[in-house]
């Protein structure tokens, strides 16, 4: 299970808007050059993301929630996103290579197959969006921020 802590932005009638991002230590370790998370954080437009989930328990803004998704679902999604366009590119390019000897048509067929694979992946992802196995689940709910009081000793 891949887990991430998120902060509640708002909760209304069983729907919670959660905000999560990269950890504060990301980028401070010695493996920056080989770390995929660090590189994606530098490339991506935002390091803060939002997620809306159904949570029956009333939550307060600022409260922490641990959210998880099964690793198998994450791997299947990654394979769908990366392999479907790649397979479309190779299969259609091979078909065009068999059909014609002109390299321009083979190249254009490969590009068209990659684009078609991308749209097929989008359709499959839209179908998978409704399946329970691909939905994030709430693993833990932290204490509300106002329930913790710090007493100072003199």
N, C-alpha and C positions, 0 to 999 in steps of 0.2 A: 504494500500500500504506500503510495506517495502521499506524504503529509505536508501541510503548510498551515501556519497560523495566520489568521486574518482578523481584522478589526471591524467591528460593526459600525457602519455609517448611519444606518437607520433600520428600524423594524416597524412594520405596519401590517396588521391582520395576517400574521403568519408568513410574511415574506421579508427576508432580511437582505439588505444590501451590504456586502462585505468588501473591504479593501485589503489587498495584499500586495506584497512586493518582495524584492530581493532582500536577503538578510543584510544587516548593517555591516557584517564582517566580510561581505563579498567584495573581492578586489584587494583585500589587505593581506592575503596569504601569498606564499612564494610561487604558487602554481598558476599565476595569471595567464601565462602564455599557453598553457595546455587546458585551461578550464573553459568548458563550453558555456557554463552559466555566466562567467565574466564576459566572454566575447559576445554572447547574445545580449547582455545588458548594455554593452557599449554600442552595439549595432541598432538595437530596438529603439523605437521612438519614446517609450515610457518604461520606467521600471516599476510603476505603480499600476495595478490592475484592479478591476472591480468584478464582482460576481454576485448574482442574485440567486438565493436559495430559499426553499420552503423550510422554515423552522417554526414549529408550533410554540415552543417556549418563548415567552416575551423576553426581549433583549434590550439592553440600553446602549446608546452610542458610546463607543470607546471600549466596550466589552470584547474580550478575545474569544475566538472560536477556532478550533482545529478542524480543518477540512481535509478529506482524503479522497483519492481516486485509485481504484485497483491498477496495479502495474500492467496487467494484461490488457486492459482497456486502453491505457496510454500507449503501449507498444503497438496495438492494432491500429490505433489512430495515426501514429507516426508512420507506420508502414503504408497505410492508405494514402496519406498526404504525399509521401515521397515516391513510393513504388508505382502507383497507378499512372501518373504522367510519364514516368520513365519507361514502363512497359508499353504504354501507348506509342511513345516515340520510337522504340525499337521495333515493335511489331509492324507498325504502319510503314516505317522506313524499309524494313525487310520486304514487305509486300510490294512496295514501289520499286525496290531494287530487283525483285523477281520479274515485275511487270515491264520495266523499262530500263535501259542502260544509261539514260541521261541522269547525271548526278544532281542537277538542279531539281528535277522532279523528286528524286529520292530525298533530298534535303527538305524540300517543301512538304513532302508527305510526312517526314519525321516530325517536323515542327507542328503540322496539323494533328498528328497522332498524339503529341505531347499535350497540346491544347485540349483535344478531345478527352484525354485521360484526366486532365485537371477538372473538366466539367463532370465527368463520371464520378470522380472522387467527391466533388461537391454534393452530387445527388445522393451518394451512399452516406456521406457524413450527415446530411439532412435527415435521412432515415434513422441513422444511429443516434441522432440527437434525442429521440423520444424513448430510447431503450434505457432501462434502469441501470444496466451494467456500466453505462458511460456517464452517469450522473454523479457528481461529487456528493459525498455523504459527510455529515457532521459527526466527528469522532468524540470531541470534548467541547464543553462550554465552560469558559473561565468565569470567575466571580465578576459581578458588576464593579465598575471602577469606584463607586461611592461606598462599597461595603468594606473596603480596606482602609483602616485608619492607622496612622503612624503616630505613636506617642513619643514625645521627647522627654528624656530623663534629664533632670538638672543636677 
